[in-house]
Every structure is written in structure tokens, then in C-alpha cells.
Amino acid sequence: MERGGCVYILANVFNTVVYIGVTSDLFSRVIEHKNKVYPNSFTAKYNCSKLVYFEMFPAIEEAIAVEKKLKAWPRSWKNQLIENKNPLWEDLFSDDL
């Protein structure tokens, strides 16, 4: 049985640092980032806890492939991807995820 996945992008409060990740449980993963469960991680070090983009996929393998592609993109392309769906770079995290 395949399990779905999600590619997500977190930013810091100033939108100067972004982090791209993949998970099968977006809600729990974002809570981990916001609570700095892993204090030595990139997101904890650079205070990336604002969910600014996410995209769901039916299979985790698809999400992983997209994550790898996005990580290779220039920063300007990543900004454009975020701004197409979230022009104000608002935190999209809610209890509805």
C-alpha cells in the first residue's frame, strides 16, 4: 500500500531563509519545526518555522522526487513558486492540515 507525501517550504520571519522538506504527516512535522524538537537542525538554527508552501502527492516517492528537484532550483525560482500560491508569504499552518 502506497502512502502519500507532501513537499513543504518553511521560511524564517524575514523570508530570507527557506527550507524545503518532505513528509508523510505535514501537521506533525510542522509542529516539530515550530517547537524546535531537533535543536541542532537547520530549521532550528535559522528559525524557519513559517509554513509558506506545501503540495500533496498520492505517493511519498513523488514527493521525494519533487523535493530533490526544488532543492536544485535557484532561490529566485523558489521565491516565485511560493509567491504564486502565497503572495504575502503568510504562515499557512493551521489545525486543518
C-alpha positions as CSV (number, residue, x, y, z in Angstrom):
1,M,0.0,0.0,0.0
2,E,1.4,3.4,-1.0
3,R,1.5,6.2,1.4
4,G,1.0,9.8,0.3
5,G,3.6,12.6,0.8
6,C,4.0,16.3,1.0
7,V,6.7,18.7,-0.1
8,Y,6.8,21.8,2.0
9,I,8.7,25.0,2.3
10,L,9.4,26.8,5.6
11,A,10.8,30.4,5.9
12,N,12.0,32.5,8.7
13,V,10.1,35.6,9.9
14,F,12.0,37.8,7.4
15,N,11.7,35.4,4.5
16,T,15.4,35.5,4.0
17,V,16.0,31.8,4.7
18,V,13.9,28.9,3.3
19,Y,14.0,25.2,4.0
20,I,12.5,22.5,1.7
21,G,11.4,19.2,3.2
22,V,9.2,16.2,2.6
23,T,7.0,14.3,5.0
24,S,4.0,11.9,5.1
25,D,2.5,13.8,8.0
26,L,2.6,17.6,7.4
27,F,0.8,18.6,10.6
28,S,3.1,16.7,12.9
29,R,6.2,17.7,11.1
30,V,5.5,21.4,11.1
31,I,4.7,21.2,14.9
32,E,8.2,19.6,15.3
33,H,9.8,22.5,13.4
34,K,7.8,25.2,15.3
35,N,8.7,23.6,18.7
36,K,12.4,23.1,17.7
37,V,12.2,19.4,18.6
38,Y,15.6,19.0,16.9
39,P,17.6,22.0,18.3
40,N,20.7,21.4,16.2
41,S,18.7,21.2,12.9
42,F,18.9,23.7,10.1
43,T,15.4,25.0,10.8
44,A,16.0,25.5,14.5
45,K,19.3,27.2,13.8
46,Y,17.8,29.6,11.3
47,N,14.4,30.0,12.9
48,C,12.5,28.5,9.9
49,S,9.0,27.8,11.3
50,K,6.6,29.6,9.0
51,L,4.9,27.2,6.5
52,V,4.8,29.2,3.3
53,Y,4.2,26.5,0.7
54,F,3.1,22.9,0.5
55,E,2.0,20.4,-2.1
56,M,0.4,17.0,-1.5
57,F,1.2,13.9,-3.6
58,P,-0.5,10.5,-3.7
59,A,2.8,8.6,-3.2
60,I,5.8,9.6,-1.0
61,E,8.1,8.7,-3.8
62,E,6.6,11.5,-5.9
63,A,7.1,14.0,-3.1
64,I,10.7,13.0,-2.7
65,A,11.4,13.4,-6.4
66,V,9.8,16.9,-6.4
67,E,11.8,17.8,-3.2
68,K,15.1,16.9,-4.9
69,K,14.1,19.0,-7.9
70,L,13.1,22.0,-5.9
71,K,16.3,21.9,-3.8
72,A,18.3,22.2,-7.1
73,W,16.4,25.3,-8.2
74,P,17.8,28.8,-7.9
75,R,16.4,30.9,-5.0
76,S,14.6,33.2,-7.3
77,W,12.6,30.2,-8.7
78,K,11.7,29.0,-5.2
79,N,10.5,32.6,-4.3
80,Q,8.3,32.6,-7.5
81,L,6.8,29.2,-6.6
82,I,5.9,30.5,-3.1
83,E,4.5,33.8,-4.4
84,N,2.3,32.1,-7.0
85,K,0.3,30.4,-4.2
86,N,1.1,32.6,-1.2
87,P,2.0,36.1,-2.4
88,L,2.2,37.6,1.1
89,W,4.3,34.7,2.5
90,E,1.7,34.1,5.2
91,D,2.0,31.2,7.6
92,L,-0.2,28.5,6.1
93,F,-0.1,26.3,9.2
94,S,-3.5,25.6,10.8
95,D,-5.2,22.8,12.6
96,D,-6.9,21.8,9.3
97,L,-3.7,20.4,7.8
